[in-house]
């Protein structure tokens, strides 16, 4: 299934049509919703990340051509034992009038956590060929996006490794671009009188956030610079905190009486 089919749009779809289709499907299949489908949501997210980016969409619509010799009898396995022989390709390069040099291209998809994408990390993969087994150590770029492909030209002698990264859903944070969204429970009394709440960031820092008096339920508070690192720069996204009110299990009688006296008629 193509990314266009995943979103249910045609290859000539406009950016607005792609965005509209994504929002509809993402809302329907979001894991936090009843009947949500995590795997489907991830497929939708990957499709949108590629088709909503002009350069990525052009590369997707016009993939590079590969040499005619097929797979070459190699096997490639991740350290989790997943066979990815279907991703093997041979590509040739060279200049007119000179002999062509063969380059083996290997392609795989690996799953990483949002925390690994935040800090940057590394992963060991096993490459099996007819001549033996090789361990490859690759660096996971800090701030890598879901569905992004990274090319490694220095981990396989005479070969190229292309890795597509899939970021697993996080239990606490939802990533949107370079921003992270989190939900913070807060007493309705604190929304009324205001105060300070403690919020944890993905970097495991606890920060104090001011809540103004008479804050409405569902209001979002922005923590600048507490989101995901932006690849290729020193910039960082933000953390957006969604306030989710709750009624305390126990409220002093004086407070309830005061609320009753001052409630709108």
C-alpha positions in Angstrom: 0.0 0.0 0.0 1.3 3.4 -0.9 1.4 6.4 1.4 -1.3 8.0 -0.8 -3.5 4.9 -0.3 -2.9 5.0 3.4 -4.3 8.6 3.6 -7.0 7.8 1.0 -5.9 10.6 -1.4 -4.7 10.7 -5.0 -1.2 11.3 -6.2 -2.3 14.8 -7.3 -3.7 15.7 -3.9 -3.0 19.2 -2.7 -1.3 19.9 0.6 -4.6 21.0 2.1 -6.3 17.8 0.9 -3.5 15.7 2.5 -3.7 17.6 5.8 -7.5 17.3 5.9 -7.3 13.5 5.2 -4.5 13.1 7.9 -6.5 14.9 10.6 -9.6 12.8 9.9 -7.7 9.5 10.0 -5.4 10.4 12.9 -8.5 11.4 15.0 -10.2 8.2 14.2 -7.3 5.8 14.9 -5.4 7.7 17.7 -4.3 5.1 20.4 -5.8 7.2 23.2 -9.3 6.9 21.7 -11.7 4.0 22.2 -11.2 1.7 19.2 -7.9 3.3 18.3 -5.3 1.4 16.4 -1.7 2.0 17.2 -0.2 0.4 14.2 -2.6 2.1 11.8 -1.9 5.4 13.5 1.8 4.9 13.0 1.3 4.2 9.3 -0.9 7.3 8.9 1.8 9.4 10.7 4.6 8.1 8.5 2.5 8.8 5.3 1.7 12.3 6.4 5.3 13.1 7.5 6.5 12.2 4.0 3.6 13.6 1.9 3.4 16.9 3.8 7.0 17.7 3.2 7.7 18.9 -0.3 11.2 17.5 -0.6 10.3 14.1 0.9 7.2 13.9 -1.3 9.3 14.5 -4.4 11.8 11.8 -3.4 9.0 9.4 -2.7 7.4 10.1 -6.0 10.7 9.8 -7.9 12.7 6.9 -6.2 16.2 6.3 -7.4 16.7 3.5 -9.9 18.8 0.4 -8.9 21.1 -1.9 -10.8 19.8 -4.9 -12.6 21.6 -7.7 -10.8 19.1 -8.3 -8.0 19.9 -9.0 -4.4 23.3 -10.7 -4.6 22.8 -13.5 -2.1 23.3 -11.5 1.1 21.3 -11.7 4.3 20.9 -8.9 6.8 19.4 -9.2 10.3 18.8 -6.7 13.0 19.9 -7.5 16.5 16.3 -8.6 17.3 16.6 -11.4 14.7 14.2 -9.8 12.2 15.1 -10.9 8.7 15.1 -8.0 6.2 16.3 -9.8 3.0 13.5 -8.0 1.2 15.3 -4.7 1.6 18.5 -5.7 -0.1 19.4 -3.8 -3.2 22.4 -3.4 -5.5 23.3 0.0 -6.8 26.1 0.9 -9.2 27.9 4.1 -9.6 30.6 5.4 -12.0 31.4 7.8 -14.7 31.1 7.5 -18.5 34.1 5.8 -20.0 35.3 4.2 -16.8 34.5 0.8 -15.3 31.6 0.8 -12.9 32.2 0.0 -9.2 29.6 -2.1 -7.5 28.1 -0.9 -4.3 25.8 -3.1 -2.2 22.9 -1.2 -0.6 21.2 -2.5 2.5 18.0 -1.0 3.8 16.2 -1.7 7.1 13.6 -0.3 9.4 14.2 -0.2 13.2 12.0 0.8 16.1 13.3 3.2 18.7 11.8 4.9 21.7 11.0 8.6 21.9 13.6 8.9 24.7 16.3 7.5 22.3 15.2 10.1 19.7 15.5 12.8 22.4 18.9 12.0 23.6 20.4 10.4 20.5 21.7 6.8 21.0 23.3 4.0 19.1 22.3 0.5 18.0 24.2 -2.6 17.1 23.1 -4.5 14.0 24.3 -7.8 12.6 25.1 -8.2 8.9 25.4 -11.7 7.5 27.0 -12.3 4.2 28.4 -15.3 2.4 31.8 -14.6 3.9 30.7 -14.3 7.5 29.0 -12.1 10.0 29.7 -8.5 10.8 28.5 -6.3 13.7 27.6 -2.8 12.7 27.3 0.1 15.2 25.1 3.0 14.0 24.5 6.3 15.7 20.8 7.4 16.2 20.7 11.1 15.4 19.4 13.3 18.2 15.9 14.7 17.2 15.3 12.1 14.5 11.7 12.2 13.2 9.4 9.3 12.8 9.7 7.8 9.3 13.0 9.6 8.6 15.6 7.7 6.6 19.3 8.1 7.4 22.1 6.9 5.1 25.3 5.4 6.6 28.3 5.2 4.2 31.0 4.3 6.6 29.7 1.2 8.5 30.0 -1.4 5.6 33.1 -1.7 3.5 32.1 -1.1 -0.1 28.4 -0.7 0.9 25.7 1.7 2.0 23.2 1.2 4.8 19.9 3.1 4.8 17.9 3.0 8.0 14.3 4.1 8.4 13.5 5.0 12.0 10.0 4.3 13.5 9.4 5.9 16.9 7.2 4.0 19.2 4.3 5.8 21.0 5.3 7.2 24.4 3.1 6.6 27.4 3.3 10.3 28.5 4.2 12.5 25.6 2.7 12.9 22.1 5.1 14.3 19.6 3.9 16.9 17.0 6.7 18.0 14.9 9.4 19.1 17.4 6.9 19.9 20.2 5.8 17.5 22.9 2.3 17.4 24.3 1.5 16.1 27.8 -1.6 16.0 30.0 -1.4 17.4 33.6 -4.1 16.6 36.1 -5.1 19.6 38.2 -7.7 20.3 40.8 -10.6 22.6 39.8 -9.9 24.6 42.9 -6.3 25.3 41.7 -7.8 26.4 38.4 -10.0 28.9 40.3 -7.5 30.4 42.7 -4.3 29.8 40.6 -1.0 28.5 41.9 2.1 26.5 40.9 2.2 22.9 39.6 5.1 20.6 39.1 5.6 19.2 35.6 8.1 16.6 34.4 9.9 17.0 31.1 11.1 14.3 28.8 14.6 15.1 30.0 13.4 14.0 33.5 13.5 17.5 34.9 10.8 18.7 37.3 9.8 22.3 36.6 7.4 24.6 38.3 4.7 26.1 36.1 2.5 29.0 37.1 -1.2 28.6 36.7 -3.1 31.9 36.6 -6.2 32.4 38.6 -9.5 31.7 36.9 -7.8 29.4 34.3 -10.3 27.6 32.1 -10.4 23.8 31.9 -8.4 22.4 28.9 -6.1 25.4 28.7 -2.6 24.8 27.3 0.5 26.0 29.0 3.8 26.3 27.0 7.2 25.3 28.5 9.6 26.9 26.0 12.6 24.8 25.0 11.5 21.6 26.7 10.5 19.7 23.6 12.5 17.7 21.0 15.9 18.7 19.7 15.7 20.0 16.1 18.0 18.0 13.9 20.9 19.9 12.4 20.6 22.9 14.8 20.9 23.9 18.4 17.2 24.7 18.6 14.7 22.8 20.7 10.9 22.5 20.4 8.5 23.2 23.3 6.5 21.2 25.7 2.8 21.9 25.7 0.9 21.0 28.9 -2.8 20.4 28.6 -4.5 21.0 31.9 -7.0 18.2 32.8 -9.2 19.2 35.8 -10.5 16.9 38.4 -12.7 17.3 41.5 -11.0 16.5 44.7 -12.4 13.6 46.6 -12.6 15.7 49.8 -13.5 19.4 50.0 -13.8 21.4 53.2 -17.4 22.3 54.0 -16.5 26.0 54.2 -15.3 25.9 50.6 -18.4 24.2 49.3 -20.6 26.7 51.2 -18.7 29.6 49.8 -19.1 28.2 46.2 -22.8 27.8 46.7 -23.1 31.4 47.9 -21.1 32.8 45.0 -22.3 30.6 42.2 -24.0 32.3 39.2 -27.8 32.3 39.3 
